[in-house]
Amino acid sequence: MSAAAYDLVIVGGGPAGLTAGLYAARAMLRAVLIEKGAVGGQVLLTDWVDNYPGFPEGISGFELIDKMAAQAARFGLATRLGAVTAMELGGPVKRLVLEDGGDITCRAVIIATGARPRQLGVPGEEEFTGRGVSYCATCDGPFYRGQEVAVVGGGNTAVEEAIFLTRFAAKVHVIHRRNELRATRILQEEAFANPKIAFVLDSRVQRVRGGAQGVEGVDIRHNDGTERFLPVTGVFMLIGTRPNNDMLPLAELGADAQGFIPTDGEMRTRLAGVMAAGDIRSKAVRQVVTAAGEGAVAVLAAEEYLHHSG
Amino acid sequence: MAGDKVLHVGDGDFDAQVLKSDLPVLLDFWAPWCGPCKAIGPVIEELAGEFDGKAVVAKMNVDDNPATPGKFGIRAIPTLIVFKGGKVVEQVTGAVGKAQMVAMLKKAL
């Protein structure tokens, strides 16, 4: 009855999208996964994933994604490369506009567009991105062999990557605006025991300074009002994420103040036939394993919707 | 295979293959330990096929070839640089999408 080309379109190819793709392909839905760049998402920024069950020794972020993509491909998941630039999600036939000007119609959508590292927003940050300012310790850590670097942030990602960076850097300064870290206990203990990690707590980075050769250091303001210059050649900004939501109709989806999308427990957004899964959801916990679980739940909700609206 | 069209460049042949190339060159600085670099690998291979004869699409492993990335101040990967007539005309860091790579190359044609 409907003129839609697909039953289901999954937007985004990280752990949520790939798991949704696996479930959709196994359920033999007419489904396609659209990814703007290359599959993977933020887990690619992680060197090692130690808390995804089934891998007792841990697994690299890339290898985990590679396996997820291969598993979805085994069941015949169709994928398409290209960025989605706009979505019309209101009616029974949804329309997604692609960057090449083409469009795709479907009856249900799973939004799994994820999030990306947040910028600190201080002077010098943009100017020196790629020349000392980094958002990916795994990618860029090896450029800092024997050098002193700073990590900005106090959560799991910041502390985990600070520990990772000690493989290369002579010293890693963890700069955090509160007087205690937010990271989980086991990570904190590992970091405190590492002689290459120094903590600069109760402090904020005010500016990234550098010259023709790249970053030379950061201006720090301590919460007691004192200031100092910390000479480092690299600054890793690991202060959380912001949603990849440029292509989403935020008002219709009822996005929260940060731009994440609320859903119910079945991953249904407030628009019929539109689910969201993974880091794009408005929620507290952002882990690979929760993203994967949400991708599965979203497909089951999509199937139910398709069944009842068919 | 489109993958066969990607040129692998090292410090030794960078001048000859990239700076002295008659065609514009998109050079992808990568390393085996960089997840995003590996993730954009297939896109680079697609580009090499699509731009065959019009531009050179090349990769350089920064682990094996430290001199060239050092010369260009590269401290983050993946970094993509488009060279034309021996000069840098476009440069971007991070796993950007295919459309952005195509746009960078088209500007240099």
Interface residues (C-beta under 8 A of the other chain):
Chain A: K36 G37 A38 V39 G40 V43 L44 L45 T46 D47 S60 G61 F62 I65 L81 G82 A83 E99 D100 T129 G130 R131 G132 S134 C136 T138 C139 D140 P142 F143 Y144 Q213 G214 G234
Chain B: A31 W33 C34 G35 P36 C37 K38 A39 I40 G41 P42 V43 E46 D63 G73 I74 R75 A76 I77 P78 T79 T93 G94 A95 V96 G97 K98 A99
